Amino acid sequence: MDRIIEKKRWPLPKIAAYTAAVALLGLLTYFIAFADSSSNLNVESQKLTMATVSQGSFEEFIPVDGTVHPIKTIMIPAVEGGTVDQKYLEGGKPVKQGDPILKLTNNRLVLDFMNQETLMNDLINNLQNSKLSLQQNKFNLRRKLATLDAQVDAAKDVYERNIALYEAKAVSQQEFFNFRREYERLKAERAIELESQKFEESNARQQIAQLETTIARTSRNLQMMEDNLKNLYIKAPISGQLSSIQVELGAPVQAGQVIGQIDDLSGFKVKAELDQHYVSRVFAGQQGSFQYNGATYPLEISLVYSEVTNGRFPIDMKFTGNLPESIRRGQTLQIRLQLSDPAPAVLLPRGGFYQSTGGAWAYVLDETSKTATKRMIKLGRQNPEYYEVLEGLKPGEQVIVSSYDAFHNKERLELK
C-alpha cells in the first residue's frame, strides 16, 4: 500500500550557516562597490612630504643654463693671400693690438710692387726732364730774342738813316726797299719766334701737368701695393686672447680666409637657449640672476635671436652689476630668468601631488597633524618653486605635497 513521503526540512544550523555566508558575500560586495573616496587609509607620516601654505611674493621665472662667453669675439681674416712663412703666436696666448701673428709670402705682390716702383721712377725722371727742357727752352728763347732784337734794332737804324738819303736821291730806290724789307722781315721773324715759343711752352706745361697727374695716381697705386705687402704681416686687431690659429707653416691662405679669432676679455656675456614655448614672452631688457659663491648677480637680456632651431632659440645676456672675480670663459651658470614682476600671492610649494590631481584637490592636515582630509582647491600660475593658490587654502595650513598615487583617492588619511 502506498505511504506518504514527508518533505525534508533544512535544519536550523544549516540555515544559519547559509545566512552568514550570504551576509559575508554582501559585505564584500558592498566593500568592493562602495569602497570609494569616503573611506579612510592609514599611512606612515615619515614617508610623506608636508609643506606649509604661506603668504608671499610670486613671480614667474624659468631656470636656464647659460654659458659664459667673451663680450666680443673678433675674427682675423687674411687681407691678402699667400703662403704661411712665419708663425709668431699660438692659440691661447694673450695678445696686444698690433702684435704680429703670421707672416705670409706672395711673390706676385712683390713683383707687382717692383714693377710699379720702376714705373714711378720713370715717370719722375720724365717729369724732371720735361721741366728741364721747358727751362732750357726759356733760356733759348731769351737768347734768340736778344739776337733778333739786336738785328731788328740794327736794321731799323739802317732803314731810318736811308730814308733821308732816299729822299735826297743819295741811294737808289732798290737799295732803299731792300733796307726796308730786311727791317720788316726781322720784325716778323721776332713775332713768329715769340708765338712759337709760347706754343711750345704751353704744350710743355700741359705735358708736365699730365705727368704730375700720372705720378700722383701711380704714387697712390704704389702706396696701396706697399700696404698690401704690409698686409702679408697679419696682426692682432684688438688686445685680448688669441683663442685659435687655424693654419700651419707652409699652408696656402686665400684672401679673406679667417685664420683665427681673438676674444675680448675686457668683459663677458652669457649665451643661453630657451624652448620655443617662451619665444613670445622673452624680450630685450628682461631681468635674470644667478647665484655664485653665495652671492646673487643680476643679468639682463641684451639680444633675442629670431631663429628657432630644433624647437629652441638663443639669447644673449649682459652683466648689469659687478662680475664675479673668478668667472671664466666657458663656465655654465644656472640662471633664474624672470617672466613676470613680483606680486603678492598665497603660495604652495611644488610637489608630486600635482601629477596625481592636476592641482584640483589636495590632502590638508588638521590642527592635530594626525589626519589629512581631501579638499578641493584652485591653483593658478606656477614657477619651479611654488604654485599660486587662488582658492581653497589659507596661509599657515599644511598640505601633503608628495605623490598621491598610493592613496587610491581616499577621502581621509590617518597619519601614523
C-alpha positions in Angstrom: 0.0 0.0 0.0 1.1 3.4 -0.7 2.7 5.6 2.1 3.1 9.3 2.3 6.7 10.6 2.0 7.3 13.7 4.1 9.1 16.7 2.6 12.5 17.2 4.1 13.1 20.4 6.0 16.6 22.2 6.4 17.9 22.1 9.9 18.4 25.4 11.7 22.2 25.2 11.9 22.4 24.8 8.1 20.1 27.8 7.5 22.2 29.9 9.9 25.4 28.9 8.0 23.9 29.9 4.6 22.6 33.2 6.0 26.1 34.1 7.4 27.7 33.2 4.0 25.2 35.5 2.2 25.8 38.3 4.6 29.6 38.0 4.3 29.2 38.0 0.5 27.0 41.1 0.7 29.6 42.8 2.9 32.4 42.0 0.4 30.2 43.2 -2.5 29.5 46.4 -0.6 33.2 46.9 0.2 34.1 46.4 -3.4 31.3 48.5 -4.8 31.4 51.3 -2.2 34.9 51.5 -1.0 35.4 54.9 -2.7 36.7 58.2 -1.5 34.6 58.1 1.7 36.9 55.5 3.2 40.0 56.1 5.3 43.5 55.0 4.8 46.3 54.6 7.3 49.7 55.9 6.1 53.1 56.4 7.6 53.9 60.1 8.0 57.6 59.7 7.6 57.0 58.6 4.0 55.2 61.8 3.2 56.3 65.3 2.3 54.5 68.1 4.0 54.5 71.8 3.1 53.1 74.9 4.7 51.0 77.4 2.7 52.4 80.9 3.0 51.7 84.4 2.0 54.5 85.9 -0.1 55.6 87.4 -3.4 55.0 85.3 -6.5 56.9 85.8 -9.8 57.0 83.6 -12.8 60.5 82.5 -13.7 62.2 79.7 -15.5 65.6 78.0 -14.8 68.1 78.5 -17.7 71.6 77.1 -18.2 73.8 79.8 -19.7 77.4 79.7 -20.8 79.9 82.5 -20.2 81.4 84.0 -23.4 83.8 86.9 -24.1 82.0 90.2 -24.6 83.2 90.3 -28.1 85.0 87.8 -30.5 86.9 89.3 -33.5 87.6 87.1 -36.5 91.1 87.5 -38.1 90.9 87.4 -41.9 93.9 87.4 -44.3 93.6 90.6 -46.3 96.0 89.2 -48.9 96.5 85.6 -50.0 99.9 83.9 -49.7 101.8 81.1 -48.1 102.4 81.0 -44.3 106.1 81.8 -43.9 106.3 82.5 -40.2 104.1 81.9 -37.2 104.7 84.2 -34.3 102.0 83.1 -31.8 99.9 80.0 -31.0 96.3 79.8 -29.8 95.6 80.5 -26.2 98.2 83.3 -25.9 97.4 86.8 -24.8 98.0 89.5 -27.5 98.1 93.2 -27.7 96.7 95.3 -30.5 99.2 95.4 -33.4 101.1 92.3 -32.3 102.2 90.2 -35.4 100.6 86.8 -35.6 101.6 85.4 -39.0 103.8 86.4 -41.9 102.7 85.4 -45.5 104.8 85.4 -48.6 103.4 86.4 -52.0 105.9 86.7 -54.9 103.3 88.1 -57.3 102.6 91.1 -54.9 106.4 91.7 -54.6 106.9 91.7 -58.4 103.9 93.9 -59.0 105.3 96.4 -56.4 108.7 96.4 -58.0 107.2 97.0 -61.5 105.1 99.8 -60.2 108.1 101.3 -58.4 110.1 101.2 -61.6 107.2 102.9 -63.5 107.1 105.5 -60.8 110.8 106.3 -61.1 110.5 106.5 -64.9 107.6 109.0 -64.6 109.5 111.1 -62.1 112.5 111.1 -64.5 110.3 112.1 -67.4 108.8 114.9 -65.3 112.2 116.2 -64.3 113.4 116.1 -68.0 110.3 117.9 -69.1 110.7 120.6 -66.6 114.4 120.9 -67.5 113.5 121.1 -71.2 111.0 123.8 -70.5 113.5 125.8 -68.6 116.1 125.3 -71.4 113.6 126.4 -74.0 113.0 129.6 -72.0 116.7 130.4 -72.0 117.0 129.6 -75.7 114.0 131.9 -76.4 115.6 134.7 -74.4 118.9 134.2 -76.2 117.2 134.1 -79.6 115.1 137.1 -78.8 118.1 139.1 -77.7 119.8 138.3 -81.0 116.7 139.2 -83.0 116.2 142.4 -81.0 119.7 143.4 -81.9 119.2 142.6 -85.5 115.9 144.4 -85.6 117.5 147.5 -84.0 120.4 147.4 -86.4 118.0 147.0 -89.4 115.9 149.8 -88.1 118.8 152.2 -87.8 119.9 151.4 -91.4 116.4 151.8 -92.7 115.7 155.1 -90.8 119.1 156.6 -91.9 118.4 155.7 -95.5 115.0 157.4 -95.5 116.7 160.9 -95.7 119.2 159.6 -98.2 116.5 158.1 -100.4 114.6 161.4 -100.3 117.8 163.2 -101.3 118.3 160.8 -104.1 121.6 159.6 -102.5 120.6 155.9 -102.6 118.6 154.1 -105.3 115.1 153.0 -104.8 116.0 149.4 -105.0 118.6 149.7 -102.3 116.2 151.6 -100.0 113.5 149.0 -100.5 116.0 146.3 -99.6 116.8 148.0 -96.3 113.1 148.3 -95.5 112.3 144.7 -96.4 115.1 143.5 -94.2 113.8 145.5 -91.3 110.2 144.2 -91.8 111.4 140.6 -92.1 113.3 140.7 -88.9 110.4 142.2 -87.0 108.1 139.4 -88.4 110.7 136.8 -87.6 110.8 138.0 -84.0 107.0 137.9 -83.7 106.8 134.4 -85.1 109.6 133.2 -82.8 107.8 134.7 -79.8 104.5 133.0 -80.8 106.3 129.7 -81.5 107.9 129.7 -78.1 104.6 130.5 -76.4 103.0 127.5 -78.1 105.9 125.2 -77.1 105.8 126.4 -73.5 102.1 125.9 -73.3 102.4 122.4 -74.7 105.3 121.6 -72.4 103.3 122.8 -69.4 100.4 120.5 -70.4 102.7 117.6 -70.6 104.1 118.4 -67.2 100.6 118.6 -65.7 99.7 115.3 -67.2 102.9 113.7 -65.9 102.2 115.1 -62.4 98.7 113.7 -62.5 100.0 110.3 -63.6 102.7 110.4 -61.0 100.1 111.2 -58.3 97.9 108.3 -59.4 100.9 106.0 -59.7 102.1 107.1 -56.2 98.7 106.2 -54.8 98.8 102.8 -56.5 102.3 102.3 -55.2 101.1 103.1 -51.7 98.3 100.6 -52.0 100.7 98.0 -53.1 103.0 98.8 -50.2 100.0 98.5 -47.9 99.2 95.1 -49.5 102.8 94.0 -48.8 102.3 95.1 -45.2 99.1 93.1 -45.0 101.2 90.0 -45.5 102.0 90.6 -41.8 98.8 89.5 -40.1 98.4 91.5 -36.8 96.1 91.4 -33.9 93.2 93.9 -34.5 92.4 94.2 -30.7 94.0 93.3 -27.4 92.7 90.0 -25.9 93.3 86.3 -26.0 94.2 84.5 -29.3 91.8 81.6 -29.0 92.8 79.7 -32.1 95.1 79.7 -35.2 93.8 77.5 -38.0 96.8 77.4 -40.3 100.3 75.9 -40.2 103.7 76.8 -41.7 103.7 76.4 -45.5 99.9 76.3 -45.8 98.3 78.3 -48.5 96.0 81.1 -47.4 93.3 82.7 -49.6 92.5 86.4 -49.4 89.6 86.8 -46.9 90.2 83.5 -45.3 89.7 83.5 -41.5 92.9 82.3 -39.9 91.9 82.7 -36.2 90.0 84.7 -33.7 90.7 86.9 -30.7 88.4 87.1 -27.6 88.0 90.5 -26.0 88.4 89.7 -22.3 87.6 93.2 -21.1 84.1 91.9 -20.3 81.8 88.8 -20.6 78.3 88.0 -21.7 76.1 84.9 -21.2 74.6 82.9 -24.1 71.6 80.6 -23.4 68.9 78.7 -25.3 65.2 78.6 -24.5 62.3 76.5 -25.5 60.3 78.0 -28.3 57.3 78.0 -25.9 58.7 81.2 -24.4 59.5 83.0 -27.7 56.6 85.4 -27.2 57.4 86.1 -23.5 61.1 86.9 -23.8 62.4 90.4 -24.9 65.5 92.6 -24.6 65.8 94.2 -21.2 64.2 91.3 -19.3 65.9 90.6 -16.0 67.6 87.5 -14.6 70.0 86.5 -11.9 72.3 83.7 -10.8 74.0 82.5 -7.6 77.8 82.3 -7.5 79.8 81.6 -4.4 76.9 82.6 -2.1 76.2 85.9 -3.8 73.5 86.9 -6.3 74.4 88.6 -9.5 72.0 90.4 -11.9 71.7 89.8 -15.6 69.7 91.4 -18.4 68.7 90.1 -21.8 70.6 92.2 -24.4 69.7 90.3 -27.6 66.9 87.8 -28.6 67.7 85.9 -31.8 64.7 85.2 -34.0 65.9 81.9 -35.5 64.3 78.8 -33.9 66.3 75.6 -34.4 65.2 72.2 -33.2 62.5 73.9 -31.1 64.9 76.3 -29.3 66.1 79.8 -29.8 69.2 81.6 -28.4 69.5 84.7 -26.3 72.4 86.9 -25.1 72.5 88.3 -21.6 74.8 91.0 -20.2 76.0 91.6 -16.6 74.4 94.7 -15.1 76.4 94.8 -11.9 79.8 93.6 -10.7 81.3 90.5 -12.2 82.3 87.6 -10.0 86.1 87.7 -9.7 86.8 84.1 -10.7 84.4 83.9 -13.6 85.9 82.3 -16.7 85.1 81.8 -20.4 83.1 78.5 -20.9 81.6 78.4 -17.3 78.0 77.2 -17.0 75.6 79.4 -14.9 72.2 78.4 -13.5 70.1 81.4 -14.3 66.8 82.4 -12.9 65.1 84.2 -15.8 62.2 86.4 -14.6 59.0 86.2 -16.8 56.8 88.5 -14.6 57.0 91.2 -12.0 56.7 90.0 -8.3 53.1 90.2 -6.9 51.5 89.3 -3.5 50.0 85.8 -3.5 49.3 82.7 -1.4 52.0 80.2 -2.1 52.1 76.4 -2.0 55.5 74.7 -2.6 55.6 72.4 -5.6 55.4 68.6 -5.2 54.5 65.4 -6.9 50.8 65.6 -5.8 50.1 67.9 -8.8 50.7 64.9 -11.2 48.1 62.9 -9.3 45.4 65.6 -9.0 46.2 68.2 -11.7 46.0 70.8 -8.9 42.2 70.3 -8.5 42.5 69.0 -4.8 44.9 68.2 -2.1 45.2 66.5 1.3 45.1 69.2 4.0 46.2 68.3 7.6 44.0 69.2 10.5 45.2 71.0 13.6 46.5 67.8 15.2 48.5 66.9 12.2 47.2 63.4 12.6 44.5 63.5 9.9 44.7 64.8 6.3 41.4 65.4 4.5 40.8 65.7 0.8 39.9 69.3 -0.1 39.1 70.9 -3.5 41.5 73.8 -4.3 42.3 76.0 -7.3 45.8 76.8 -8.4 46.9 79.5 -10.8 50.4 80.2 -12.1 53.4 78.2 -11.2 57.2 78.5 -11.2 59.9 75.9 -10.4 59.4 76.5 -6.7 55.7 77.4 -6.0 52.1 77.2 -7.1 49.9 80.3 -6.9 46.9 79.4 -4.7 43.7 81.0 -5.9 41.1 79.2 -3.8 40.8 76.5 -1.1 43.9 77.1 1.1 45.0 79.7 3.7 48.4 80.7 4.9 49.6 78.5 7.7 47.8 75.3 6.6 49.8 72.2 6.0 49.4 70.2 2.8 50.8 66.8 1.8 52.7 67.7 -1.4 54.3 64.3 -2.2 52.7 61.9 -4.8 49.2 60.6 -4.1 49.4 57.6 -6.4 49.4 55.1 -3.4 46.4 56.6 -1.7 43.7 55.4 -4.2 41.7 58.6 -4.0 40.8 58.1 -0.3 38.8 60.8 1.4 40.9 60.9 4.5 44.3 59.8 5.6 45.2 58.7 9.1 48.8 59.5 9.8 50.8 57.1 11.9 
